[in-house]
Amino acid sequence: MELTEKIRLYIEDRCTAKLEPLEKELARAEKEKAAEDFAEFRLDWQQRKQELLDKFKPQAWLTDAAGRAKQINLVSHALKYTHSDAKGTSLLVNSSVAGSERTLSSADLAVMKADVVGNAAALDVANLLLLEHDGERLLDQLSADDSSALAPFANEKQLADWLSGFKEALKVQEPSSHSLAKQLYFPVTEEESGYHLLAPLSASSLNHAVFQRVQHSRFSDAAKDAREARRKGHFWQVGTRDYLNLAIQTFGGTKPQNISLLNSQRGGRAYLFDAQPPVWKSQNKPPKSVDAFWAGYRWRIRKQLDELTGFLEWANQQDLNNRHIRGRRAEMVAAMVDELHQYAAQIQQQPPGWSSESFGLKPEACWLDPNRADDDFQYERDGKAWCKKLALTFGRVLSKAIDQKGKKAKLSMSDVETAHFKQQIQRQAYLLMVDLEDLA
């Protein structure tokens, strides 16, 4: 179908859409009005219908459309996505510009679909200019001073007026910003005083291409058939594509056409991809050796050690050594024992027997791998001598860790204080041994 015929059909479709309310109005009046009133109404209705038909004769409608074309602008980057009342400049970027290999931009689109901004009442003119045949749009012809598609509808003088009028939509405005637009004042070099005014614009054409791609992957018949085949476990000739954690941003509220033509076609919606950084998920792996187990424990209590060292340093500076200080110190050590139990509980969730090669018959294995199917191991575990050995090891590890932290903090305690502190640790180790014997 040639472009001229598409123009004719477009005008007819516009006329049909306008006639539908009139036809419904006539049918409603015929049911509700008396015969005399309806006859009078019908005369008025026929007059209004004829006026509408005259308005949508191709020559008349194109003349009106050419006069309204100055109310719109074809763009690829629109300002109104920032604020619907912003009056600054939008831009139409040449799609032939080479894109970057590292970033996605409008230049990467094989075919850039132009957006339209301006008076929403003139969007019908925009749809006319965007009509195309064999990949060539009406606006492309008009920008090349080719009005052949419009020639069958008018004489030479009218063609010249239409060409001039429609080309108003292609004019590039003088760059300007607006108080409702986003603005960034970027300082220039020290040699030049002043700033560059940067005005970010929404890449409407790119947003539309992304929206169409996502919509096709989610709701097209081909995508639905592929998902149905996947649910049933059947082979399908194409795979499925899913976009996780999509967000939807809306523009224009109940009147998306006030933002732009493409925004109206999308119902005011635009997709936002999930750009959150990846979240670290620790893997619950068993320690490779006894030393690795205690190193992991020291890492887990590193903050508690810092807190304990800071508290001891504060108490030492204040020359405090009363019942409350000793009680607080004991609570911190008890919390480190609780952390050891939690650490062990995580490791005990590993499949039974994981410690056979790396731990052998050491006390740690008896605690961390209780269900290991090994006669020698179970004999060692039933003896419970490992509970005392493990408690003593815990006391040495904790004392050494506290000593190392204290030296880094240049913490000095008297011999009496040190001895009493170690007694607290030994008491916690004893309580740990009792707990282990009960659990065994």
SENUSE-929326 format. One record per residue (C-alpha): residue in three letters; y, z, x. Coordinates in nm, 3 decimals. Layout:
ala	Y	Z	X
...
//
This chain:
met	0.000	0.000	0.000
glu	0.329	-0.105	0.149
leu	0.615	0.137	0.195
thr	0.821	-0.032	-0.079
glu	0.548	0.030	-0.334
lys	0.515	0.394	-0.221
ile	0.889	0.439	-0.277
arg	0.856	0.295	-0.628
leu	0.562	0.522	-0.714
tyr	0.739	0.826	-0.568
ile	1.041	0.769	-0.798
glu	0.809	0.716	-1.096
asp	0.624	1.040	-1.022
arg	0.956	1.224	-1.004
cys	1.052	1.077	-1.340
thr	0.718	1.173	-1.495
ala	0.758	1.532	-1.375
lys	1.100	1.549	-1.541
leu	0.972	1.390	-1.866
glu	0.693	1.642	-1.918
pro	0.922	1.929	-2.032
leu	1.098	1.689	-2.271
glu	0.767	1.580	-2.426
lys	0.663	1.944	-2.474
glu	1.002	2.023	-2.627
leu	0.955	1.739	-2.881
ala	0.604	1.851	-2.973
arg	0.721	2.210	-3.024
ala	1.016	2.100	-3.238
glu	0.792	1.886	-3.458
lys	0.586	2.194	-3.543
glu	0.872	2.436	-3.591
lys	1.154	2.233	-3.752
ala	1.191	2.099	-4.103
ala	1.176	1.722	-4.156
glu	1.554	1.672	-4.180
asp	1.627	1.896	-3.879
phe	1.354	1.731	-3.678
ala	1.492	1.382	-3.749
glu	1.832	1.488	-3.616
phe	1.670	1.658	-3.316
arg	1.466	1.348	-3.240
leu	1.778	1.131	-3.220
asp	1.933	1.369	-2.967
trp	1.602	1.388	-2.781
gln	1.572	1.011	-2.752
gln	1.923	0.991	-2.611
arg	1.842	1.253	-2.347
lys	1.519	1.075	-2.263
gln	1.697	0.744	-2.216
glu	1.957	0.908	-1.992
leu	1.674	1.048	-1.781
leu	1.499	0.711	-1.763
asp	1.825	0.545	-1.658
lys	1.875	0.810	-1.391
phe	1.533	0.738	-1.247
lys	1.567	0.363	-1.229
pro	1.506	0.288	-0.858
gln	1.855	0.153	-0.794
ala	2.031	0.446	-0.963
trp	1.806	0.713	-0.815
leu	1.827	0.575	-0.459
thr	2.206	0.558	-0.483
asp	2.217	0.924	-0.587
ala	1.963	1.020	-0.317
ala	2.165	0.844	-0.045
gly	2.468	1.047	-0.152
arg	2.274	1.374	-0.130
ala	2.107	1.304	0.204
lys	2.394	1.468	0.393
gln	2.287	1.802	0.242
ile	1.967	1.811	0.449
asn	1.864	1.781	0.814
leu	1.534	1.683	0.972
val	1.433	1.941	1.233
ser	1.139	2.065	1.435
his	1.292	2.405	1.523
ala	1.466	2.577	1.233
leu	1.716	2.862	1.232
lys	1.662	2.983	0.876
tyr	1.331	3.148	0.967
thr	1.544	3.414	1.135
his	1.759	3.465	0.826
ser	1.775	3.252	0.513
asp	2.157	3.265	0.507
ala	2.209	3.169	0.872
lys	2.437	2.864	0.901
gly	2.389	2.767	1.265
thr	2.225	2.466	1.428
ser	1.859	2.365	1.398
leu	1.705	2.108	1.633
leu	1.479	1.803	1.611
val	1.284	1.782	1.938
asn	1.145	1.453	2.060
ser	0.765	1.480	2.043
ser	0.728	1.250	2.343
val	0.848	1.524	2.579
ala	0.565	1.631	2.811
gly	0.426	1.978	2.749
ser	0.332	2.248	2.997
glu	-0.027	2.286	3.111
arg	-0.002	2.666	3.091
thr	0.173	2.723	2.759
leu	0.133	2.591	2.405
ser	0.447	2.432	2.267
ser	0.562	2.175	2.015
ala	0.536	1.910	2.286
asp	0.157	1.950	2.280
leu	0.132	1.817	1.924
ala	-0.014	1.467	1.907
val	0.187	1.404	1.590
met	0.484	1.627	1.520
lys	0.555	1.664	1.149
ala	0.930	1.699	1.096
asp	1.058	1.986	0.888
val	1.362	1.972	0.660
val	1.633	2.233	0.614
gly	1.940	2.238	0.396
asn	2.004	2.241	0.022
ala	1.674	2.310	-0.154
ala	1.789	2.092	-0.444
ala	1.788	1.790	-0.211
leu	1.430	1.833	-0.083
asp	1.326	1.541	-0.304
val	1.536	1.322	-0.073
ala	1.351	1.466	0.224
asn	1.013	1.381	0.072
leu	1.139	1.025	0.019
leu	1.241	0.988	0.384
leu	0.903	1.124	0.497
leu	0.703	0.861	0.306
glu	0.502	0.653	0.552
his	0.283	0.344	0.578
asp	0.055	0.267	0.874
gly	0.196	0.566	1.060
glu	0.559	0.458	1.022
arg	0.790	0.672	0.809
leu	1.087	0.550	0.606
leu	1.318	0.764	0.819
asp	1.184	0.590	1.133
gln	1.279	0.254	0.989
leu	1.622	0.373	0.879
ser	1.695	0.530	1.218
ala	1.623	0.183	1.367
asp	1.866	0.027	1.116
asp	1.575	-0.132	0.929
ser	1.625	-0.115	0.551
ser	1.363	-0.374	0.456
ala	1.158	-0.120	0.258
leu	1.459	-0.063	0.030
ala	1.563	-0.430	0.004
pro	1.376	-0.509	-0.323
phe	1.579	-0.242	-0.505
ala	1.937	-0.348	-0.425
asn	2.177	-0.611	-0.296
glu	2.305	-0.631	0.060
lys	2.611	-0.412	0.003
gln	2.409	-0.136	-0.160
leu	2.156	-0.151	0.122
ala	2.433	-0.091	0.373
asp	2.559	0.208	0.173
trp	2.209	0.351	0.139
leu	2.139	0.308	0.508
ser	2.460	0.488	0.596
gly	2.392	0.766	0.347
phe	2.030	0.832	0.442
lys	2.115	0.834	0.813
glu	2.333	1.139	0.749
ala	2.010	1.341	0.742
leu	1.936	1.230	1.099
lys	2.271	1.324	1.247
val	2.267	1.585	1.523
gln	2.504	1.871	1.451
glu	2.732	2.026	1.706
pro	2.547	2.323	1.860
ser	2.654	2.648	1.695
ser	2.515	2.992	1.634
his	2.579	3.238	1.352
ser	2.628	3.608	1.302
leu	2.291	3.627	1.119
ala	2.104	3.441	1.394
lys	1.929	3.600	1.689
gln	2.140	3.572	2.003
leu	2.079	3.664	2.364
tyr	2.360	3.672	2.618
phe	2.200	3.584	2.951
pro	2.411	3.642	3.266
val	2.465	3.344	3.494
thr	2.481	3.355	3.875
glu	2.716	3.590	4.054
glu	2.932	3.296	4.162
glu	2.996	3.207	3.798
ser	3.135	3.471	3.569
gly	3.015	3.471	3.211
tyr	2.695	3.428	3.015
his	2.469	3.167	2.865
leu	2.424	3.217	2.492
leu	2.057	3.168	2.408
ala	1.966	3.122	2.041
pro	1.586	3.141	1.978
leu	1.465	2.909	1.702
ser	1.136	2.913	1.515
ala	0.906	2.622	1.608
ser	0.847	2.520	1.247
ser	0.653	2.201	1.322
leu	0.418	2.387	1.556
asn	0.374	2.671	1.304
his	0.280	2.418	1.039
ala	0.022	2.250	1.261
val	-0.134	2.587	1.343
phe	-0.135	2.682	0.974
gln	-0.313	2.361	0.876
arg	-0.573	2.406	1.152
val	-0.649	2.762	1.043
gln	-0.660	2.668	0.674
his	-0.907	2.387	0.747
ser	-1.130	2.619	0.950
arg	-1.128	2.881	0.675
phe	-1.121	2.699	0.341
ser	-1.219	2.333	0.381
asp	-1.540	2.210	0.217
ala	-1.690	2.135	0.558
ala	-1.620	2.490	0.679
lys	-1.765	2.642	0.359
asp	-2.083	2.433	0.391
ala	-2.124	2.535	0.755
arg	-2.086	2.905	0.672
glu	-2.332	2.876	0.387
ala	-2.585	2.716	0.622
arg	-2.528	2.994	0.877
arg	-2.588	3.264	0.615
lys	-2.915	3.100	0.515
gly	-3.020	3.047	0.878
his	-3.024	2.667	0.844
phe	-2.921	2.409	1.102
trp	-2.583	2.243	1.048
gln	-2.424	1.950	1.227
val	-2.100	2.138	1.302
gly	-2.025	2.495	1.395
thr	-1.788	2.743	1.236
arg	-1.458	2.863	1.374
asp	-1.328	3.211	1.291
tyr	-0.988	3.363	1.366
leu	-1.015	3.741	1.387
asn	-0.743	3.990	1.296
leu	-0.505	3.729	1.156
ala	-0.171	3.851	1.027
ile	0.043	3.669	0.770
gln	0.421	3.657	0.799
thr	0.616	3.544	0.495
phe	0.955	3.372	0.481
gly	1.186	3.320	0.184
gly	1.032	3.565	-0.062
thr	0.993	3.405	-0.405
lys	1.194	3.099	-0.296
pro	1.029	2.965	0.022
gln	1.202	2.629	-0.035
asn	1.530	2.793	0.066
ile	1.396	2.818	0.422
ser	1.256	2.469	0.477
leu	1.037	2.198	0.331
leu	0.729	2.284	0.538
asn	0.774	2.651	0.459
ser	0.768	2.560	0.090
gln	0.447	2.361	0.139
arg	0.287	2.665	0.303
gly	0.396	2.892	0.020
gly	0.622	3.077	0.262
arg	0.332	3.186	0.483
ala	0.275	3.158	0.857
tyr	-0.019	3.287	1.058
leu	0.016	3.523	1.353
phe	-0.273	3.551	1.599
asp	-0.387	3.884	1.736
ala	-0.208	3.926	2.070
gln	-0.309	4.286	2.139
pro	-0.439	4.362	2.488
pro	-0.814	4.425	2.508
val	-0.924	4.783	2.445
trp	-1.138	4.941	2.713
lys	-1.479	5.048	2.585
ser	-1.674	5.266	2.821
gln	-2.044	5.193	2.853
asn	-2.274	5.491	2.834
lys	-2.485	5.430	3.144
pro	-2.698	5.695	3.314
pro	-2.586	5.813	3.662
lys	-2.758	5.637	3.951
ser	-2.812	5.957	4.152
val	-2.757	6.333	4.144
asp	-2.441	6.293	4.352
ala	-2.314	6.032	4.106
phe	-2.375	6.276	3.818
trp	-2.164	6.551	3.975
ala	-1.899	6.302	4.083
gly	-1.876	6.186	3.722
tyr	-1.840	6.545	3.610
arg	-1.560	6.613	3.858
trp	-1.380	6.304	3.730
arg	-1.408	6.427	3.370
ile	-1.253	6.766	3.452
arg	-0.978	6.630	3.678
lys	-0.701	6.709	3.427
gln	-0.840	7.057	3.361
leu	-0.847	7.120	3.735
asp	-0.483	7.015	3.761
glu	-0.396	7.249	3.477
leu	-0.588	7.536	3.634
thr	-0.432	7.480	3.975
gly	-0.083	7.468	3.824
phe	-0.148	7.788	3.632
leu	-0.277	7.969	3.941
glu	0.020	7.851	4.145
trp	0.260	7.976	3.877
ala	0.084	8.314	3.856
asn	0.087	8.344	4.236
gln	0.461	8.270	4.255
gln	0.532	8.526	3.984
asp	0.304	8.776	4.158
leu	0.109	8.823	3.837
asn	-0.252	8.943	3.826
asn	-0.301	9.127	3.500
arg	-0.561	9.119	3.226
his	-0.394	8.828	3.044
ile	-0.380	8.614	3.358
arg	-0.745	8.679	3.436
gly	-0.841	8.610	3.075
arg	-0.657	8.279	3.071
arg	-0.822	8.181	3.398
ala	-1.164	8.262	3.258
glu	-1.094	8.051	2.948
met	-1.013	7.748	3.166
val	-1.337	7.786	3.360
ala	-1.533	7.822	3.034
ala	-1.373	7.498	2.909
met	-1.507	7.321	3.217
val	-1.855	7.445	3.131
asp	-1.815	7.303	2.781
glu	-1.717	6.970	2.936
leu	-2.039	6.977	3.140
his	-2.243	7.026	2.822
gln	-2.067	6.734	2.653
tyr	-2.124	6.513	2.957
ala	-2.492	6.602	2.960
ala	-2.526	6.540	2.586
gln	-2.406	6.182	2.632
ile	-2.655	6.117	2.911
gln	-2.942	6.268	2.709
gln	-2.901	5.983	2.459
gln	-3.047	5.741	2.714
pro	-3.405	5.617	2.664
pro	-3.661	5.872	2.792
gly	-3.779	5.816	3.149
trp	-3.456	5.672	3.292
ser	-3.444	5.944	3.562
ser	-3.791	5.884	3.707
glu	-3.673	5.669	3.998
ser	-3.321	5.795	4.068
phe	-3.360	6.171	4.007
gly	-3.727	6.245	4.070
leu	-3.809	6.611	3.994
lys	-3.466	6.752	4.067
pro	-3.322	7.017	3.834
glu	-3.066	6.776	3.692
ala	-3.346	6.550	3.567
cys	-3.507	6.838	3.376
trp	-3.184	6.886	3.184
leu	-3.063	6.528	3.140
asp	-3.397	6.358	3.064
pro	-3.592	6.620	2.862
asn	-3.835	6.380	2.692
arg	-3.959	6.202	3.003
ala	-4.332	6.125	2.973
asp	-4.450	6.259	3.307
asp	-4.704	6.544	3.352
asp	-4.557	6.669	3.683
phe	-4.209	6.649	3.536
gln	-4.300	6.842	3.223
tyr	-4.478	7.108	3.433
glu	-4.163	7.151	3.642
arg	-3.950	7.165	3.332
asp	-4.169	7.422	3.155
gly	-4.138	7.653	3.455
lys	-3.762	7.689	3.392
ala	-3.691	7.757	3.759
trp	-3.469	7.450	3.746
cys	-3.223	7.635	3.517
lys	-3.121	7.876	3.794
lys	-3.103	7.600	4.054
leu	-2.883	7.386	3.829
ala	-2.654	7.682	3.753
leu	-2.611	7.755	4.123
thr	-2.531	7.390	4.191
phe	-2.271	7.394	3.914
gly	-2.108	7.703	4.066
arg	-2.087	7.539	4.409
val	-1.951	7.211	4.270
leu	-1.684	7.384	4.061
ser	-1.580	7.621	4.341
lys	-1.550	7.335	4.587
ala	-1.348	7.125	4.341
ile	-1.107	7.413	4.279
asp	-1.073	7.482	4.651
gln	-0.990	7.116	4.718
lys	-0.730	7.111	4.441
gly	-0.583	7.437	4.568
lys	-0.545	7.307	4.921
lys	-0.368	6.992	4.798
ala	-0.131	7.209	4.594
lys	-0.092	7.444	4.892
leu	-0.215	7.728	4.672
ser	-0.284	8.053	4.858
met	-0.469	8.345	4.706
ser	-0.563	8.674	4.864
asp	-0.923	8.746	4.958
val	-0.951	8.990	4.669
glu	-0.825	8.730	4.420
thr	-1.056	8.464	4.564
ala	-1.357	8.691	4.543
his	-1.281	8.786	4.184
phe	-1.231	8.422	4.088
lys	-1.566	8.325	4.236
gln	-1.725	8.607	4.038
gln	-1.587	8.447	3.724
ile	-1.738	8.115	3.821
gln	-2.073	8.281	3.900
arg	-2.065	8.452	3.561
gln	-2.012	8.115	3.391
ala	-2.296	7.974	3.597
tyr	-2.519	8.259	3.482
leu	-2.424	8.196	3.120
leu	-2.502	7.829	3.175
met	-2.846	7.925	3.308
val	-2.911	8.135	2.998
asp	-2.806	7.847	2.773
leu	-3.032	7.607	2.961
glu	-3.331	7.839	2.931
asp	-3.272	7.868	2.556
leu	-3.242	7.490	2.519
ala	-3.553	7.428	2.728
//
